[in-house]
Each structure stands twice: as C-alpha cells, then as structure tokens.
Amino acid sequence: MKPRIHPISHQVVFRDRAAGVAFLTRSTADADQCVEWEDGNSYPVIDVETSSASHPFYTGTNRVVDTAGRIEQFRRRYGTAATAGQ
C-alpha cells in the first residue's frame, strides 16, 4: 500500500435512532458529539436513521408486494395489446 493516501480510521459509535441500538465499529467519519460506551471509554457518536437493526429487509418486516394486483392493473390500463406480441 502507498503511504499517506489512506484515511485514518478510528473507533466510532453508530446509534440507530429508530431501533434504539448502538454499534461500536471503526470508521473514517468524524463526529462532533461523544458518548460513553459500555467499556467506560468515550467515543464519537454518529446518529443514523436506518441500520441493519431497523431496516425492513434485515428485520423481516418487509411488505409482501401484491404482484397479481399490479399485473391486473397493468392489463386494465394498457389492455391485452401489450401481451399480443408474445
């Protein structure tokens, strides 16, 4: 690796406001606020809207898309002429 071209990473707490969960990880992001972590040390904290703890894909709470209804809506809107070429 080339020297002095990579950003410096440090310990940062990412706090998910939606789920009320915090993660301690390494990042190059800077933060103005600090928070005391479970180990007693103070780390910069970055508030995020969504993380793996609150995102519907990771939590399994995503909606099931009504594909049959969408296909029928398409056929009503554009008729069967769109499917006649198949």
C-alpha positions as a Markdown table, in Angstrom:
| # | Residue | x | y | z |
|---|---|---|---|---|
| 1 | Met | 0.0 | 0.0 | 0.0 |
| 2 | Lys | 1.1 | 3.5 | -0.7 |
| 3 | Pro | 1.9 | 5.6 | 2.4 |
| 4 | Arg | -0.2 | 8.6 | 3.4 |
| 5 | Ile | -3.0 | 8.1 | 0.9 |
| 6 | His | -5.4 | 6.2 | 3.1 |
| 7 | Pro | -7.8 | 7.9 | 5.5 |
| 8 | Ile | -7.2 | 7.3 | 9.2 |
| 9 | Ser | -9.9 | 5.1 | 10.8 |
| 10 | His | -10.8 | 5.2 | 14.5 |
| 11 | Gln | -13.5 | 3.8 | 16.8 |
| 12 | Val | -16.9 | 5.4 | 16.3 |
| 13 | Val | -20.3 | 4.6 | 17.8 |
| 14 | Phe | -23.2 | 4.5 | 15.3 |
| 15 | Arg | -26.5 | 5.0 | 17.0 |
| 16 | Asp | -29.7 | 3.9 | 15.3 |
| 17 | Arg | -32.5 | 6.2 | 16.5 |
| 18 | Ala | -35.3 | 4.1 | 15.1 |
| 19 | Ala | -34.3 | 0.9 | 16.8 |
| 20 | Gly | -32.5 | 2.4 | 19.9 |
| 21 | Val | -29.4 | 0.3 | 19.1 |
| 22 | Ala | -25.8 | 1.4 | 19.1 |
| 23 | Phe | -22.8 | -0.2 | 17.3 |
| 24 | Leu | -19.1 | 0.3 | 18.1 |
| 25 | Thr | -17.1 | 0.0 | 14.9 |
| 26 | Arg | -14.2 | 1.5 | 13.0 |
| 27 | Ser | -14.9 | 4.4 | 10.6 |
| 28 | Thr | -13.2 | 7.3 | 8.9 |
| 29 | Ala | -16.3 | 9.5 | 9.7 |
| 30 | Asp | -15.9 | 12.4 | 12.2 |
| 31 | Ala | -18.5 | 13.4 | 14.8 |
| 32 | Asp | -19.0 | 16.4 | 17.0 |
| 33 | Gln | -20.7 | 14.6 | 19.9 |
| 34 | Cys | -19.3 | 11.9 | 22.1 |
| 35 | Val | -20.9 | 9.2 | 24.1 |
| 36 | Glu | -19.6 | 6.9 | 26.9 |
| 37 | Trp | -19.6 | 3.3 | 25.8 |
| 38 | Glu | -20.1 | 0.2 | 27.8 |
| 39 | Asp | -16.3 | -0.2 | 28.4 |
| 40 | Gly | -16.2 | 3.2 | 30.1 |
| 41 | Asn | -14.4 | 5.0 | 27.3 |
| 42 | Ser | -15.8 | 8.0 | 25.4 |
| 43 | Tyr | -16.2 | 7.6 | 21.6 |
| 44 | Pro | -17.6 | 9.9 | 18.9 |
| 45 | Val | -21.2 | 9.1 | 18.1 |
| 46 | Ile | -23.0 | 9.4 | 14.7 |
| 47 | Asp | -26.8 | 9.2 | 14.7 |
| 48 | Val | -28.2 | 7.2 | 11.7 |
| 49 | Glu | -31.8 | 6.9 | 10.6 |
| 50 | Thr | -31.6 | 3.2 | 9.5 |
| 51 | Ser | -29.3 | 0.4 | 10.2 |
| 52 | Ser | -29.5 | -3.4 | 10.0 |
| 53 | Ala | -31.4 | -3.3 | 13.3 |
| 54 | Ser | -34.3 | -1.3 | 11.9 |
| 55 | His | -34.2 | -1.8 | 8.1 |
| 56 | Pro | -37.2 | -4.0 | 7.0 |
| 57 | Phe | -35.1 | -6.2 | 4.8 |
| 58 | Tyr | -32.9 | -7.3 | 7.7 |
| 59 | Thr | -35.7 | -7.5 | 10.3 |
| 60 | Gly | -38.1 | -9.5 | 8.2 |
| 61 | Thr | -40.9 | -7.0 | 8.5 |
| 62 | Asn | -40.9 | -6.0 | 4.8 |
| 63 | Arg | -44.2 | -5.9 | 3.0 |
| 64 | Val | -45.4 | -8.5 | 0.5 |
| 65 | Val | -46.0 | -6.9 | -2.9 |
| 66 | Asp | -49.3 | -7.8 | -4.5 |
| 67 | Thr | -47.8 | -8.7 | -7.9 |
| 68 | Ala | -51.1 | -10.2 | -9.1 |
| 69 | Gly | -52.9 | -7.0 | -8.5 |
| 70 | Arg | -50.2 | -5.0 | -10.2 |
| 71 | Ile | -50.4 | -7.2 | -13.3 |
| 72 | Glu | -54.1 | -6.9 | -13.5 |
| 73 | Gln | -53.8 | -3.1 | -13.1 |
| 74 | Phe | -51.3 | -3.1 | -16.0 |
| 75 | Arg | -53.6 | -5.1 | -18.2 |
| 76 | Arg | -56.6 | -2.9 | -17.4 |
| 77 | Arg | -54.6 | 0.2 | -18.2 |
| 78 | Tyr | -52.9 | -0.9 | -21.4 |
| 79 | Gly | -55.2 | -3.7 | -22.5 |
| 80 | Thr | -54.2 | -7.1 | -23.9 |
| 81 | Ala | -52.4 | -5.5 | -26.9 |
| 82 | Ala | -49.2 | -5.4 | -24.8 |
| 83 | Thr | -49.3 | -9.2 | -24.4 |
| 84 | Ala | -50.5 | -10.0 | -28.0 |
| 85 | Gly | -46.9 | -9.9 | -29.4 |
| 86 | Gln | -45.8 | -12.8 | -27.2 |
